[in-house]
Amino acid sequence: MRTLLLLLCALQSLLGNNLRAQSVASVPVGLRRDRPAVKEKHPRLFWVMPTYSVSNSSFPSSLSSREKFRLAVQNATDPFTFGYIAANAGIQQANNNLAGYGQGAAGYGKRIGAGLADQASASFFKTYLFPSLLHQDPRYFRQASGTFKRRVANAFIRPLVTRSDSGGRAFNWAELLGGITASSLSNAYYPASNSGVGPTFKRAAAGIPFSMIDHLIDEFGPDLERKFLRHTKVLDENHLRHSTVDP
């Protein structure tokens, strides 16, 4: 893990200046950072799930290459990510997925290691490298209002259509190429039965519906959280009201 982080830092230092210069050149004056940008807050959804890659702003500022790299690191190193990977490794072991890793503590450890490597490479390629090279924004932009169908469509279309650094819409080459590259890299540490051209593209294709589910959570999660908190507040008030009534 430390070696991978050192590699990411080295690539950031080599590519950062060049990519940043290209990004500034491609962004219209109205969207550049020559005007003060309001820094968005990213509260955890239900106090647990990070929302670094979600924007609620109607007029978001474009991200520099350095900011995309920082976003990739945040996603890969968040405590929630480690907890999710550990739980998923347990499910894989129970279902004997990646059977070449075997069972027992050794098999579980290999599955966790593979999950960490998958997350690190996916964050690097899909959030930093290809978005920087192709001048695309890796964030999900919530609509937060409008009809239910329109908001669902916004979540479903996001793996295929994204926002460019200049503010327009573009085919999401960054996520597609990033997913294929990360899936190809996993052949270096996956069991032989799960490696090769076929499994590589199956993993990349399977990532699309999972991205849609993630974006549905990004879109509607805050609404569900507000309803939950409102319901909890009403219950607390009712409990307090009844507890203060004289017998």
C-alpha positions as CSV (number, residue, x, y, z in Angstrom):
1,M,0.0,0.0,0.0
2,R,2.8,2.4,0.8
3,T,4.6,1.6,-2.4
4,L,1.3,2.3,-4.3
5,L,0.9,5.7,-2.6
6,L,4.5,6.6,-3.4
7,L,3.9,5.7,-7.0
8,L,0.8,7.9,-7.1
9,C,2.7,10.8,-5.6
10,A,5.5,10.4,-8.1
11,L,3.0,10.4,-11.0
12,Q,1.3,13.5,-9.5
13,S,4.6,15.4,-9.4
14,L,5.4,14.4,-13.0
15,L,2.0,15.1,-14.5
16,G,0.7,17.8,-12.3
17,N,2.2,20.9,-13.8
18,N,1.5,19.9,-17.4
19,L,-2.1,18.8,-16.8
20,R,-2.9,21.9,-14.7
21,A,-1.7,24.1,-17.5
22,Q,-3.8,22.2,-20.1
23,S,-6.8,22.4,-17.8
24,V,-6.6,26.1,-17.4
25,A,-6.2,26.6,-21.1
26,S,-9.3,24.6,-21.9
27,V,-11.7,26.2,-19.4
28,P,-13.6,29.4,-20.4
29,V,-12.9,32.5,-18.4
30,G,-16.2,32.4,-16.7
31,L,-15.4,29.0,-15.1
32,R,-11.8,29.5,-14.2
33,R,-10.6,30.1,-10.7
34,D,-9.8,33.7,-11.2
35,R,-12.9,34.4,-9.1
36,P,-13.3,33.2,-5.5
37,A,-14.9,29.8,-5.3
38,V,-17.2,28.8,-2.4
39,K,-15.7,25.7,-0.9
40,E,-18.4,23.0,-0.6
41,K,-19.0,21.1,2.6
42,H,-19.2,17.3,2.3
43,P,-21.1,16.0,5.4
44,R,-21.1,12.3,5.8
45,L,-24.4,10.7,4.7
46,F,-26.1,9.2,7.8
47,W,-22.9,10.1,9.6
48,V,-21.0,7.3,7.9
49,M,-20.8,7.5,4.1
50,P,-18.4,10.1,2.6
51,T,-19.6,12.5,0.0
52,Y,-16.4,14.0,-1.3
53,S,-17.3,13.3,-4.9
54,V,-20.8,14.8,-4.8
55,S,-21.5,18.5,-5.6
56,N,-24.6,20.3,-4.6
57,S,-23.7,23.5,-6.2
58,S,-25.6,25.0,-9.2
59,F,-22.5,26.8,-10.4
60,P,-19.5,24.6,-9.3
61,S,-16.0,25.6,-9.9
62,S,-13.9,23.3,-12.1
63,L,-11.3,21.1,-10.3
64,S,-7.6,21.4,-11.0
65,S,-5.5,18.4,-11.6
66,R,-4.2,18.6,-8.0
67,E,-7.7,18.7,-6.6
68,K,-8.7,15.6,-8.6
69,F,-5.7,13.8,-7.2
70,R,-6.6,14.9,-3.7
71,L,-10.2,13.7,-4.3
72,A,-8.8,10.3,-5.5
73,V,-6.7,9.9,-2.3
74,Q,-9.7,10.9,-0.1
75,N,-11.9,8.3,-1.7
76,A,-9.2,5.6,-1.5
77,T,-8.2,6.2,2.1
78,D,-11.4,7.0,3.9
79,P,-12.2,4.8,6.9
80,F,-15.6,3.9,5.3
81,T,-13.7,2.5,2.3
82,F,-11.7,0.2,4.5
83,G,-14.7,-1.0,6.4
84,Y,-16.6,-1.7,3.2
85,I,-13.7,-3.6,1.7
86,A,-13.3,-5.7,4.8
87,A,-17.1,-6.5,4.8
88,N,-17.1,-7.3,1.1
89,A,-14.0,-9.6,1.5
90,G,-16.0,-11.5,4.1
91,I,-19.0,-11.9,1.7
92,Q,-16.6,-13.0,-1.1
93,Q,-15.0,-15.6,1.2
94,A,-18.4,-16.9,2.3
95,N,-19.5,-17.3,-1.3
96,N,-16.1,-18.6,-2.3
97,N,-15.6,-15.9,-4.9
98,L,-12.0,-15.6,-6.1
99,A,-11.7,-19.2,-5.2
100,G,-8.0,-19.3,-6.1
101,Y,-7.3,-17.3,-2.9
102,G,-8.5,-20.2,-0.8
103,Q,-10.2,-20.0,2.6
104,G,-9.1,-19.2,6.2
105,A,-7.2,-16.2,7.4
106,A,-4.8,-16.3,4.4
107,G,-7.6,-16.3,1.9
108,Y,-9.4,-13.5,3.7
109,G,-6.2,-11.4,3.8
110,K,-5.7,-11.9,0.1
111,R,-9.3,-10.8,-0.6
112,I,-8.8,-7.6,1.5
113,G,-5.5,-6.9,-0.2
114,A,-7.1,-7.3,-3.7
115,G,-10.0,-5.0,-2.6
116,L,-7.7,-2.3,-1.4
117,A,-5.7,-2.5,-4.6
118,D,-8.9,-2.4,-6.7
119,Q,-10.1,0.7,-4.8
120,A,-6.7,2.5,-5.1
121,S,-6.4,1.8,-8.8
122,A,-10.0,2.7,-9.6
123,S,-9.7,6.0,-7.7
124,F,-6.4,6.8,-9.4
125,F,-7.5,6.1,-12.9
126,K,-11.2,7.2,-12.7
127,T,-10.9,10.2,-10.5
128,Y,-7.5,11.6,-11.2
129,L,-5.5,10.4,-14.3
130,F,-8.1,10.1,-17.0
131,P,-10.3,13.0,-15.8
132,S,-7.1,15.2,-15.8
133,L,-6.0,14.0,-19.2
134,L,-9.4,14.3,-20.8
135,H,-10.5,17.5,-18.9
136,Q,-13.6,15.8,-17.4
137,D,-15.1,16.3,-13.9
138,P,-15.2,13.1,-11.8
139,R,-17.8,14.4,-9.4
140,Y,-21.5,13.6,-9.4
141,F,-23.7,16.7,-9.6
142,R,-27.0,16.4,-7.6
143,Q,-30.1,17.9,-9.0
144,A,-31.7,17.9,-5.5
145,S,-35.0,19.2,-7.0
146,G,-37.3,18.5,-10.0
147,T,-39.3,15.4,-10.8
148,F,-38.5,12.0,-9.5
149,K,-38.0,10.6,-13.0
150,R,-35.6,13.4,-14.0
151,R,-33.5,12.9,-10.9
152,V,-33.4,9.1,-11.5
153,A,-32.4,9.7,-15.1
154,N,-29.6,12.0,-13.9
155,A,-28.2,9.3,-11.7
156,F,-28.6,6.5,-14.3
157,I,-27.0,8.5,-17.2
158,R,-24.0,9.7,-15.1
159,P,-21.7,6.6,-15.8
160,L,-22.1,7.4,-19.5
161,V,-22.4,11.2,-19.6
162,T,-20.4,13.5,-17.4
163,R,-19.5,17.2,-17.1
164,S,-16.3,18.6,-18.8
165,D,-14.0,21.0,-17.0
166,S,-15.5,23.7,-19.2
167,G,-19.0,23.1,-17.9
168,G,-20.4,21.3,-20.9
169,R,-21.6,17.7,-21.3
170,A,-19.4,14.9,-22.7
171,F,-19.3,11.2,-23.0
172,N,-17.8,9.8,-19.9
173,W,-14.6,8.5,-21.4
174,A,-12.7,9.0,-18.1
175,E,-14.8,6.5,-16.2
176,L,-15.0,4.0,-19.0
177,L,-11.2,4.0,-19.7
178,G,-10.4,4.2,-16.0
179,G,-12.6,1.2,-15.3
180,I,-11.0,-0.9,-18.0
181,T,-7.5,0.1,-17.0
182,A,-8.1,-0.7,-13.3
183,S,-9.8,-4.0,-14.3
184,S,-6.8,-4.8,-16.5
185,L,-4.4,-4.0,-13.6
186,S,-6.2,-6.4,-11.3
187,N,-5.0,-9.3,-13.5
188,A,-1.6,-8.9,-11.9
189,Y,-2.9,-10.1,-8.5
190,Y,-6.2,-11.9,-9.2
191,P,-6.2,-15.8,-9.3
192,A,-5.6,-17.2,-12.8
193,S,-9.2,-18.3,-13.1
194,N,-10.3,-14.7,-12.7
195,S,-7.8,-13.2,-15.1
196,G,-7.7,-12.6,-18.8
197,V,-9.5,-10.6,-21.4
198,G,-13.0,-11.9,-20.8
199,P,-13.0,-11.4,-17.0
200,T,-11.4,-8.0,-17.4
201,F,-14.2,-6.6,-19.5
202,K,-16.8,-8.4,-17.4
203,R,-15.5,-6.6,-14.3
204,A,-15.5,-3.3,-16.2
205,A,-19.0,-3.7,-17.5
206,A,-20.3,-4.8,-14.1
207,G,-19.0,-1.5,-12.7
208,I,-21.6,0.5,-14.6
209,P,-24.7,-0.7,-12.8
210,F,-22.9,-0.4,-9.5
211,S,-22.0,3.2,-10.4
212,M,-25.7,3.8,-11.1
213,I,-26.7,2.5,-7.7
214,D,-24.0,4.7,-6.1
215,H,-25.3,7.8,-7.9
216,L,-28.9,7.0,-6.8
217,I,-27.6,7.1,-3.2
218,D,-25.8,10.3,-4.0
219,E,-29.0,11.9,-5.4
220,F,-31.6,10.7,-2.9
221,G,-29.5,9.9,0.2
222,P,-29.7,13.4,1.6
223,D,-33.5,13.5,1.2
224,L,-33.8,10.2,3.0
225,E,-31.5,11.4,5.7
226,R,-33.6,14.6,6.3
227,K,-36.8,12.5,6.5
228,F,-35.1,10.1,8.9
229,L,-33.9,13.0,11.1
230,R,-37.3,14.7,11.0
231,H,-39.0,11.5,12.0
232,T,-36.5,11.0,14.8
233,K,-37.0,14.5,16.0
234,V,-40.8,14.1,16.1
235,L,-40.4,10.8,18.1
236,D,-38.1,12.5,20.6
237,E,-40.5,15.5,21.0
238,N,-43.4,13.1,21.6
239,H,-41.4,11.1,24.1
240,L,-40.4,14.3,25.9
241,R,-44.0,15.5,25.9
242,H,-45.4,12.3,27.4
243,S,-42.6,12.0,29.9
244,T,-43.3,15.5,31.3
245,V,-47.0,14.9,31.7
246,D,-47.9,14.5,35.4
247,P,-49.3,11.1,36.2
